[in-house]
Amino acid sequence: MTIALVTLACVFAVVSGVNDGGALLGTGLKLPSVRPVTGILLLMAAVAVVPLVTNRVAVTFTTRLAPMRDEDGQAAMALAVLAALVVVAVLSARGLPTSLTLAVVGGVTGAGLGWGLPVSAGGVAFVLVVGLAAPFVGALVAVVVNRLLVRLVGGASLPRWHRAGFALQCLAYAANDGQKMLAVFMVALGASGGSPGVCALIAALFGLGTVYGLPRAGRTLSREILASRPVHGVSAELASGPTVIACAAAGAPVSMTQAIAGGLIGAGVAESTRRVRWHPAAKIVLAWVVTLPASGLLAAAGTLIVKGVIA
């Protein structure tokens, strides 16, 4: 089981890069101040280093939702990750990009219930409430940030704000959303945290997935939901980074891509509601709504089937 779950954790890290990495870079592609190669290397560095300082969100996945530290926990986590990957793949194939973090939260909850683990109702409710609020908070902050940038910041200084916003995003992702990858390795290895070697491996696999996923994910966020200009991307970065870092401080896993999407919509609304392409935005929200229950039900069903076969 350990070898199988470590292998699955490696695949999961690559898929996380495909799903998340491109979206993180995509918001600022219209500004040359952070080149894609530089951005990928910065993201990888953050993913490798930040979990060595704090792993509160990873611990939420491994203990706060349901305890997953023994063999039963390993089996439940494996089924949770498989269910999350299936749901995200199906929705993405239908043109509905979604949150891998939401899928994992649903998968862990469903697999825990199916396996008979003591799932914490309070822990699940806490994660859901914070996860639901994060995109809206990001949008509200982006409205303010966009108006300040337009009024106070000249075009010449926008690249500096872009670099600052992207650095915040890297830190936020590594402290929060990216720790779902570490959580799977922690359960697989029976560890309470991440070693430098494990974190470096996660960063390398994540970077590989980011290279592959950059074109599609970046296009979805920066073009489909908004007729985006550079100031919109910078506003979204400066809004989503602190929002997600605040959630990390509380140990609440939230989707960085959700926060960025909320920030982009808020930046567009700050200028005109007509700038936002509401139909694609609604499709993304629909995917978010479907993701968690679908992952939970699939993981629970898979767990019951596996238990029946074992019995």
Secondary structure as UniProt FT lines:
FT   HELIX           2..16
FT   HELIX           17..21
FT   HELIX           22..26
FT   TURN            27..30
FT   TURN            32..33
FT   HELIX           36..53
FT   HELIX           56..59
FT   HELIX           60..64
FT   HELIX           71..93
FT   TURN            94..95
FT   HELIX           100..115
FT   HELIX           121..152
FT   HELIX           155..157
FT   HELIX           158..175
FT   TURN            176..178
FT   HELIX           179..189
FT   HELIX           196..219
FT   HELIX           220..224
FT   HELIX           230..249
FT   TURN            250..251
FT   HELIX           256..271
FT   HELIX           273..275
FT   HELIX           278..310
//
